Amino acid sequence: MRKTTKSPGEKIVKDIKRATRKHYLSEEKIRIVLDGLRGEDNETLSAIGPRTMVEC
């Protein structure tokens, strides 16, 4: 395995992104998945962002 050394700036940015990430409760996660299965396009799904959307 190769280990890559990251600059201190990259580590700081990663830590900030991790700390400010939206944390969803279990109920919210289930609701988001069910809304997606129903094909509803609501503000919750658009708020998550395109990177987390699953394309079929």
N, C-alpha and C positions, 0 to 999 in steps of 0.2 A: 504494500500500500504506500502511496505517495502522500506525504503531508505537505500542504502548501502553507507557507507563512504569509499571513495577512498583515498589512500595515495597521498601525494603531487606529488610523482614521477609519478603515473598513470595519474594524471591530466595534468602534463607537457607533457607527451608522447602523450596523446590524443589531447592536444592543438596543438602540433607540427604537428601531422598527419593531423589535420583539416586544418591548415594553408598551408600545402604543397600539399594538394590534388589537382589533376588536375581539372580545371574548364572548362567545355565544353560550347561553345556557342550553341544557339538554333539550328542553321543550322548544326553544327557538330553532335548534338544529333539526328536530323532527318536523316542525312546521315548515321550514324552508324546503326540506326534501319532499314533503307531501305536496306543497305548492308547485314544486318543479315537476312532479309526476303528473299532476293535474294539468300542467301546461299553462298555469296562470303566470302572467307577467306583472308582478306587483313591485312596489318600491323595495321590499326586502331583497328580492332576487337581484334587482339592479344595483342595490347598495353593496352587495357582496363583491361584485366586479366580474369582469369577463374571464379572469384567470381561473376562478373557481367553478365556473359553469361547465358542465359536462356536455359535450357535443355527441349526438347520436349519429 
